[in-house]
Amino acid sequence: MRRSFVSAMWVMTLGVVLTGFIGCGGSSNTTPPPAASITSFTASAATITVGQSTTLTGVFANGTGMITPGNVAATSGTAVTVTPTATTTYTLTVTPTSGSAVTATTTVTVNPLPTIASFVASPATITAGQSATLTGVFANGTGVITPGSIAATSGTAVTVSPTATTTYTLTVTPASGSAITATATITVNPATTSVSVDLATPGIPVTDQILGMNMAAWYDDVGNATTVNSAFSQAGIKAIRWPGGSWSDDYHWGYQTSSSTLVTSYMCQTATPVTGGWGGYSTFAEFVNAIPKAGPYDLALTANYGTDEACTGPGDPNEAGAWVAAAVTDGITPSHMTVGNEEYGTWETDLHSSQHDGATYASTVVGSNGYYSLIKAASPNTLVGVDVEPSYAPWDQDVMSGAKGSYDFVEYHSYPETPGQEDDTALVQQDPQKLTANINTIKAELTKWGVPNTPIYVGEIGGPYSNPGKQSWSITQGLYAGQVLGEMMNDGISRLTWWIGFGNCNGQAGNDSASVYGWQNFGAYNVFSDGASDSSCPDAGPAGTMSPTARAFQLFSNVAINGQHVLTATVGGDTTDVRAYAATNPAGTALVLFNVNETTSEQVVVTLTGKTSSSSVKVTTYDKALYDLSGSPTGTPPDPSGTSTWAPPTITDMGAQTLPMTLTLSPWSMNVVIIE
């Protein structure tokens, strides 16, 4: 037994030794496996938005790849798709067959989706000219509002002023992914304009003497009397002035010094003989019977200041006195006689030693042998006037102070435009009010020189001071004339005569370009057609046809009625495009409304203080559309042979109305509203 035990131990020991040593003095030939490595581990999109995916790609060797979280098996160089719902750091672990694993990480940032909680306009409805605000509440993106490309901050209002109904879009763009949008609409209503007429406090008296026209001795008044009187009657003309502008200071009506025998009227001229100029178609007596008495019309005369009867010296006051005496004998008393025409200007004839001089002019008016005394002696009821023009200083100072006590009124002429530089916007929207400013300047001068409240007579008025073009027969001058009548009524002007009624067509010599509105290719001083007798104004219609300017007088004849009073008409809202004038009327109230916007209608709410209803409302309108029809029956001018040539105003009977009431004023329109 003992022997066996020893053998076993030896054998064990031997086996151990043999295991540790192989061969005679030899070594081991086993090679360790290579270590695992990762070259790169990246995300194709490092930032995404919730709901989007990205890919993860690892480049590695010597091991098995696994991406966590998710335990996604990875193959080197092969992308795997992941869709994280939150920002996640992914780990690539590469494990070798033996030895230690290696790792690499990449992070995918996940942004939340953009949101728009609200996008609102406040207020959602505005009136043209007003503003509104837009406010968006949003998150997870950058906000922009269009139209306008307005940067938006969540919860912060931005101000917009749309001129028409507009849908705004708020776009919120995230750092990645798709933008989202929301919209808000702002409705823009036309501006609400109000016109309020104060019935409680009537103002100054109204006179029909602002409905006046100049006439000229060079026009065949007697031969055309029927046409003239018919046209003037239709237009409501009440006053006339004669013998015609600058002719006045060369015109001699028939008087000769120290002679009771009248000669044929004549004009002074520079050629020999100086007294041989043609003086018109009719004698003064023929004119009186054919026009002023037949109308009848109130008559104003302009005395010759520039030349005497021999045409060799200055005007003779005796001739003026004899003239008004002859008028009385002929059956008419001139209401006004002005000494000379525009004698402050060098364009007028003046044979005085000191020409166009205010002091000299004043000296001829005063004294027992002056114009004032001799005219008054012949016709006590004739008012005697002097020329004024504030822009020709010191003319007004010299005349107003030098002739103080020897004039009953002052006469002013107004032509706001320079030939060739006509401007429709200025004429329609600015010049009527500038005229009032000029009148106020004259009033201030009269006060300064000790003659306040002296009546002012606007003896001539028109557009350009010479060479009128197509604007003169366009709707634009009509709108100007209508507003002038309203301004002069409000200003208390005693008399107004437009230059001119008949006999002064200018043909195509003026501005007929596209710079001013108008379909016709002629211009004229006269505002009633001379007809076929003057071919230089083609397509003006038969003799007596009314231009838009004459239509303005026709419309205003419903307002400028003796015995009535001016009422205050206040415009609220669109004071740029709407003008209003008002007066008492035999039927109730007369309201004149202008829309001086060329393209856009105006809604106007009319209020009469203390009045809640009307038994009858009638509206007479002349506007751009009617003028356009004058050039074409289809409304596409020019087509002067159209059946609607020089269409008349329209009359709308609105019947009984509750007040306040709303009226729609068409573009470029004048409207007379009679409210019973």
Buried (B, 14 or more C-beta within 10 A) or exposed (E): EEEEEEEEEEEEEEEEEEEEEEEEEEEEEEEEEEBBBBEEBBBEEEBBBBEBEBBBBBBBBBBBBBBEEEEBEBEBEEBBEBEBEEEBEBEBBBBBEEBEBBBBEBEBBBBEBBBBEEBBBEEEEBEBEBEBBBBBBBBBBBBBBEEEEBEBEBEEBBEBEBEEEBEBEBBBBBEBBEEBEBEBEBBBEBBBBBBBBBBEEBBEBBBBBBBBBBBBBBBBBBEBBEBBBEBBEBBBBBBBBBBBBBBBBBBBBBBBEEEEEBBEBBBBBEEEEBBEBEBBBBBBBBBBBBBBBBBEBBBBBBBBBBBBBBBEEBBBBBBBBBBBBBBBEBEBBBBBBBBBBBBBBEEBBBBBEEBBBBBBBBBBBBEEEBBBBBBBEBBEEBBBBBBBBBEBEEBBBBBBBBBBEBBBBBBBBBBBBEBEEBBBEBBBBBBBEEBBEBBEBBBEBBEEBEBEEBBBBBBBBBBBBBBBBBBBBBBBBBBBBBBBBBBBBBBBBBBBBBBBBBBBBBBEBBBBEEEBBBBBBBBBBBBBBBBEBBEBBBBBBEBBBBBBBBBBBBBBBBBBBEEBEBBBBEBBBBEEBBBBBBBBBEBBBBBBBBBBBBEBBBBBBBBBEEBEEBEBBBBBBBBBBBBBBBBBBEEEBBBBEBEBBBBBBBEEEBEEBEBBBEBEBBBBBBBBBBBB
